[in-house]
Structures are given as structure tokens and as C-alpha cells.
Amino acid sequence: MLEARSLTCVREERTLFSDLSLTVAPGELVQVAGPNGVGKTSLLRLLAGLSRPYGGEVCWQGDNIEQQRDDYHQDLLYLGHQAGIKHELTAFENLAFFRRMHHARSTANLWEILATVGLAGLEDQPAGQLSAGQKRRVALARLWLGGPRLWILDEPFTAIDKHGVRVLEQLLLAHTDAGGMVLITTHQDLSLCAGRVRTLQLTPYQEEPA
Ligand SMILES: Nc1ncnc2c1ncn2[C@@H]1O[C@H](COP(=O)(O)OP(=O)(O)OP(=O)(O)O)[C@@H](O)[C@H]1O
């Protein structure tokens, strides 16, 4: 289980949120919602261990992630705003690279995954020559490799068309049905996942009156 305990996040001397607690248990899909700039990405980066909280702690399986960074990162798949793909490599080579780096035990068929994410026929195209949505699909293909139980996904649907959104929503449901955990930010309606999503609504921070 992932737990945020009483987190405070401060950026450039501005408090984005304070005393924020959250859990994501096996089988749960949690959406962090709120207006632009409220602190969703900042929260996800804290939870992924990419930045440190001003106060509070993030725990994985009951222990602070700072004390088990390697183990935590084995269990975590984080997809941020940047697609994180290499433009000089082909779509296939990118996925093969992800697998070598992060999912060495995966036996998934990379061609099948690329077809599932709608990249059939584009496997040998350098990623730099793909459209924004196609690049995003190369990055998202990682999710089909299997492995990490916890997925933290920051706006995964950016530049993805309606069909692609449905395919990814189905995968999120399959992952949580299998006991996985998903924490996601998106400005899209998760129509297929409706009824399965728990929402954490972030609101602009208000200073306590003195
Ligand atoms: N590197 C940074 N240094 C200083 N301030 C930052 C930095 N990154 C973000 N901020 C500020 O932190 C606040 C929250 O940003 P964040 O990206 O977490 O918001 P968000 O809720 O994810 O927004 P969006 O919906 O637009 O993606 C913003 O006011 C932003 O200006």
C-alpha cells in the first residue's frame, strides 16, 4: 500500500498543500483532480520520490520510501509529462530499451504491445518522426510490459485520441483487477473507469487566519 502521511509541499515559498494524507491500496484507482497549478504534479513527484516533502512522509508497505529507494523503484512505474522516449531510436527500440532498463523479467511480446497501442506499421520509425500522440503511445507502451505494482501516471492521456483513451482505461481496470494500484492525474473524464475511481480533489491552499 502507498501512504502519504501529512504531506506539506512548498514551492518558491508558496504552500501548495499542507497536512495532506492519502492511501492507495491494492486494487485501487485514485485520481488526483483539481485546477491547473493547484499542485497535482508536485504531489505525484513527491509520491514517486522525485522530490522531497517540506513536511510529512511517503510510505510504501509501511516504511518511508527514503529508507528503501531501490525496492520502491522496483515496484513503481512513474510516467511524467515528458514522454521520456529517445527520438533517435525507433518505437520498437524504445520499448526494448525500457524493458532492458526497468522490466528485465518481462517476457511480453513487444510487437504485440506496439500493435495494441496503435503503432502497428510504425515500429521501425524513429520516434522523433512520430506525431505527438504517437510518441505518447510509445511511452505508454511500457505499461503493457508488466512488473511494477504501483503506477503513478501524470496526464497519461495528453495527445491521445478517444480510442487510445479507451484502450488505456481498459488496461488500468485490468491492472487494478489484478491487485495493482494506480494513481493518476488527468483532465479527461474516465468514463470506462467511472465507478471504480476514487477522487482526491485538490483545492487552492488557503492560509490559516492568524
Ligand atoms: N520547478 C518549479 N519551481 C517553482 N515552482 C514550480 C515549479 N514547478 C511548478 N511550480 C509551481 O507549483 C505550482 C503547482 O504546479 P503543478 O505542476 O504541481 O500543478 P498541477 O496541478 O499539476 O497543474 P496542471 O493541471 O497545469 O498540470 C504552480 O503554481 C507552479 O507554478
The ligand as an SDF file (V2000), in Angstrom:
LIG
                    3D

 31 33  0  0  0  0  0  0  0  0999 V2000
   10.0900   23.8190  -10.6700 N   0  0  0  0  0  0  0  0  0  0  0  0
    9.2640   24.6550  -10.0700 C   0  0  0  0  0  0  0  0  0  0  0  0
    9.7200   25.6700   -9.3180 N   0  0  0  0  0  0  0  0  0  0  0  0
    8.8920   26.5200   -8.7170 C   0  0  0  0  0  0  0  0  0  0  0  0
    7.5540   26.4520   -8.7830 N   0  0  0  0  0  0  0  0  0  0  0  0
    7.0420   25.4620   -9.5080 C   0  0  0  0  0  0  0  0  0  0  0  0
    7.8550   24.5110  -10.1890 C   0  0  0  0  0  0  0  0  0  0  0  0
    7.0430   23.6360  -10.8260 N   0  0  0  0  0  0  0  0  0  0  0  0
    5.7900   24.0190  -10.5500 C   0  0  0  0  0  0  0  0  0  0  0  0
    5.7930   25.1150   -9.7800 N   0  0  0  0  0  0  0  0  0  0  0  0
    4.6100   25.8190   -9.2850 C   0  0  0  0  0  0  0  0  0  0  0  0
    3.8980   24.9490   -8.4380 O   0  0  0  0  0  0  0  0  0  0  0  0
    2.5010   25.1090   -8.6550 C   0  0  0  0  0  0  0  0  0  0  0  0
    1.8840   23.7590   -8.8820 C   0  0  0  0  0  0  0  0  0  0  0  0
    2.3680   23.1920  -10.1100 O   0  0  0  0  0  0  0  0  0  0  0  0
    1.9390   21.7360  -10.5360 P   0  0  0  0  0  0  0  0  0  0  0  0
    2.6500   21.4620  -11.8300 O   0  0  0  0  0  0  0  0  0  0  0  0
    2.1390   20.8060   -9.4200 O   0  0  0  0  0  0  0  0  0  0  0  0
    0.3710   21.9450  -10.7920 O   0  0  0  0  0  0  0  0  0  0  0  0
   -0.7040   20.9990  -11.4740 P   0  0  0  0  0  0  0  0  0  0  0  0
   -1.8740   20.9510  -10.5550 O   0  0  0  0  0  0  0  0  0  0  0  0
   -0.0910   19.7070  -11.8570 O   0  0  0  0  0  0  0  0  0  0  0  0
   -1.0930   21.8040  -12.7700 O   0  0  0  0  0  0  0  0  0  0  0  0
   -1.5820   21.3760  -14.2430 P   0  0  0  0  0  0  0  0  0  0  0  0
   -3.0190   20.9200  -14.1050 O   0  0  0  0  0  0  0  0  0  0  0  0
   -1.4710   22.6500  -15.0110 O   0  0  0  0  0  0  0  0  0  0  0  0
   -0.6590   20.3070  -14.7450 O   0  0  0  0  0  0  0  0  0  0  0  0
    2.3370   26.0700   -9.8350 C   0  0  0  0  0  0  0  0  0  0  0  0
    1.9280   27.3080   -9.3320 O   0  0  0  0  0  0  0  0  0  0  0  0
    3.6970   26.1720  -10.4410 C   0  0  0  0  0  0  0  0  0  0  0  0
    3.9450   27.4680  -10.8820 O   0  0  0  0  0  0  0  0  0  0  0  0
  1  2  1  0
  2  3  1  0
  2  7  2  0
  3  4  2  0
  4  5  1  0
  5  6  2  0
  6  7  1  0
  6 10  1  0
  7  8  1  0
  8  9  2  0
  9 10  1  0
 10 11  1  0
 11 12  1  0
 11 30  1  0
 12 13  1  0
 13 14  1  0
 13 28  1  0
 14 15  1  0
 15 16  1  0
 16 17  2  0
 16 18  1  0
 16 19  1  0
 19 20  1  0
 20 21  2  0
 20 22  1  0
 20 23  1  0
 23 24  1  0
 24 25  2  0
 24 26  1  0
 24 27  1  0
 28 29  1  0
 28 30  1  0
 30 31  1  0
M  END
$$$$
